[in-house]
Amino acid sequence: MAINPAKGHAALRRGCFSQPSTEYFLTICTEAKQAGLTTKHIADAILNEMKAMSGDGTWSLLCAIVMPDHVHFLAVLGERLSLGKTVQRLKAKTSAVLGAGGIAWERGFFDRQLRPKDDRLAVFQYIYLNPYRAGLVEVSDLWPHYYCETEEWKWFGELLELGRPSPEWLL
């Protein structure tokens, strides 16, 4: 089937621009929603590459979660690359480990630029609660494929009960 640039991810990206020093909430999915990202070595590779990209100034990773068929994360875009090139780099650096597990990234990604008036707590909660709401982990347990930057964890971690979500958050 030929790709129609007037539809799909390409159409969503048309007219978009990247703004350095801006927070973006991003979601990247696997092709055909194929599960397998939470295999320990794959999840570790994804989170390690995200942190490495934070370390080299590509972005500042604030928090991230790896789910079976997608990742959610909040990052502040750096000055070096556009948002599209940044996501392309993450996919390129992790595609070999995904491929070894029989998984591939879906073409494109989903993003939402956060504005200064947006509620950051809601985004942190959404990312953090994803596996709990999906029934992948009990409230009494910790999801192993979650990352929160140290400074962000100082305020966000205080809202949790021993690192676990409050029951009212799951309503």
C-alpha positions as CSV (number, residue, x, y, z in Angstrom):
1,M,0.0,0.0,0.0
2,A,1.4,3.4,-0.9
3,I,1.7,6.0,1.8
4,N,-0.5,9.0,1.3
5,P,1.3,12.1,2.7
6,A,-2.0,13.8,3.2
7,K,-3.0,11.3,5.9
8,G,-1.5,9.8,9.0
9,H,1.6,10.9,10.9
10,A,2.9,13.0,8.0
11,A,-0.2,15.1,7.9
12,L,-0.1,15.5,11.7
13,R,3.5,16.8,11.5
14,R,2.8,19.2,8.7
15,G,2.9,22.8,10.0
16,C,4.5,21.7,13.3
17,F,7.7,23.3,14.5
18,S,10.1,22.4,17.3
19,Q,10.7,25.0,20.0
20,P,14.0,24.5,22.0
21,S,13.7,24.8,25.8
22,T,10.1,23.7,25.6
23,E,8.5,20.8,27.5
24,Y,7.0,18.0,25.3
25,F,4.9,15.1,26.3
26,L,5.7,12.3,23.9
27,T,4.4,8.9,23.0
28,I,6.2,6.4,20.8
29,C,4.5,3.1,19.9
30,T,5.6,-0.1,18.5
31,E,4.6,-1.2,15.0
32,A,1.1,-2.9,15.1
33,K,1.1,-2.4,18.9
34,Q,3.4,-5.3,19.3
35,A,4.3,-6.0,22.9
36,G,7.8,-6.7,24.1
37,L,9.3,-3.4,25.2
38,T,9.1,-4.4,28.9
39,T,11.6,-7.3,28.4
40,K,14.3,-6.2,30.8
41,H,17.1,-5.7,28.4
42,I,14.9,-3.8,25.9
43,A,13.4,-1.5,28.6
44,D,16.8,-0.9,30.0
45,A,18.2,0.0,26.6
46,I,15.4,2.4,25.9
47,L,15.7,4.2,29.3
48,N,19.5,4.2,29.1
49,E,19.4,5.8,25.7
50,M,16.9,8.4,26.8
51,K,19.1,9.3,29.8
52,A,22.2,9.4,27.5
53,M,20.4,11.9,25.2
54,S,19.7,13.9,28.3
55,G,23.3,13.8,29.3
56,D,24.5,15.1,25.9
57,G,22.0,18.0,25.8
58,T,19.7,16.6,23.1
59,W,16.9,17.0,25.7
60,S,16.4,17.1,29.4
61,L,14.5,14.0,30.3
62,L,12.1,14.7,33.2
63,C,10.3,11.4,33.4
64,A,9.6,8.3,31.3
65,I,7.8,5.0,31.4
66,V,8.2,2.0,29.2
67,M,5.0,0.0,28.6
68,P,4.7,-3.3,26.7
69,D,3.9,-1.6,23.4
70,H,4.7,2.1,23.8
71,V,6.7,4.6,25.8
72,H,5.5,7.9,27.4
73,F,7.9,10.6,28.4
74,L,8.2,14.3,29.3
75,A,11.3,16.1,28.1
76,V,12.6,19.6,27.5
77,L,13.9,19.9,24.0
78,G,17.5,20.9,23.7
79,E,19.0,23.3,21.2
80,R,20.8,20.8,19.0
81,L,18.1,18.9,17.1
82,S,14.4,19.4,16.1
83,L,11.9,17.3,17.9
84,G,11.5,15.0,14.9
85,K,15.2,14.5,14.6
86,T,15.5,13.8,18.4
87,V,12.8,11.1,18.3
88,Q,14.4,9.7,15.1
89,R,17.7,9.5,17.0
90,L,16.1,7.6,19.9
91,K,14.5,5.2,17.5
92,A,17.7,4.6,15.5
93,K,19.8,4.0,18.7
94,T,17.3,1.5,20.1
95,S,16.0,-0.2,16.9
96,A,18.7,-2.9,16.9
97,V,17.7,-4.1,20.4
98,L,14.1,-4.0,19.5
99,G,14.7,-5.9,16.3
100,A,16.6,-8.6,18.1
101,G,13.3,-9.1,20.1
102,G,11.2,-9.1,16.9
103,I,9.8,-5.7,17.5
104,A,10.0,-2.4,15.5
105,W,9.0,1.2,16.2
106,E,5.9,2.5,14.6
107,R,6.5,5.2,12.0
108,G,6.0,8.7,13.6
109,F,5.2,9.7,17.2
110,F,2.7,11.7,19.1
111,D,3.6,14.9,20.9
112,R,2.0,17.6,22.9
113,Q,3.8,20.8,23.7
114,L,3.2,21.9,27.3
115,R,2.5,25.6,27.8
116,P,3.5,27.4,31.0
117,K,-0.1,27.3,32.3
118,D,-0.4,23.6,31.7
119,D,-0.7,21.3,34.8
120,R,2.6,19.4,34.9
121,L,1.4,17.3,37.8
122,A,-1.3,15.9,35.5
123,V,1.3,14.8,33.0
124,F,3.6,13.3,35.6
125,Q,0.6,11.4,37.1
126,Y,-0.5,10.2,33.7
127,I,2.9,8.8,32.9
128,Y,3.5,7.3,36.3
129,L,0.0,5.7,36.6
130,N,0.0,4.2,33.1
131,P,0.9,0.6,34.2
132,Y,-1.3,0.7,37.2
133,R,-4.3,1.8,35.2
134,A,-3.6,-0.8,32.6
135,G,-3.6,-3.5,35.3
136,L,0.0,-4.5,34.6
137,V,1.1,-4.0,38.2
138,E,-0.6,-4.0,41.6
139,V,-0.8,-0.7,43.5
140,S,1.3,-2.4,46.2
141,D,4.2,-2.9,43.7
142,L,6.5,-0.6,41.8
143,W,6.7,-0.6,38.0
144,P,10.3,-1.4,37.2
145,H,10.5,0.5,33.9
146,Y,9.9,4.1,35.2
147,Y,12.4,6.9,35.4
148,C,12.1,10.3,37.0
149,E,14.9,12.8,37.0
150,T,16.2,13.5,40.6
151,E,15.1,17.2,40.8
152,E,11.6,16.3,39.6
153,W,11.4,13.3,41.9
154,K,12.0,15.6,44.9
155,W,8.5,17.2,44.4
156,F,6.7,14.3,42.6
157,G,8.0,11.6,44.9
158,E,6.6,13.4,48.0
159,L,3.1,13.1,46.6
160,L,3.4,9.3,46.5
161,E,3.0,6.8,49.4
162,L,6.4,5.1,49.6
163,G,6.8,5.5,45.8
164,R,3.4,4.0,45.1
165,P,0.3,5.8,43.9
166,S,-2.4,7.0,46.3
167,P,-5.6,5.0,45.8
168,E,-7.5,8.1,45.0
169,W,-5.2,8.7,42.0
170,L,-6.5,5.5,40.4
171,L,-10.2,6.4,40.6
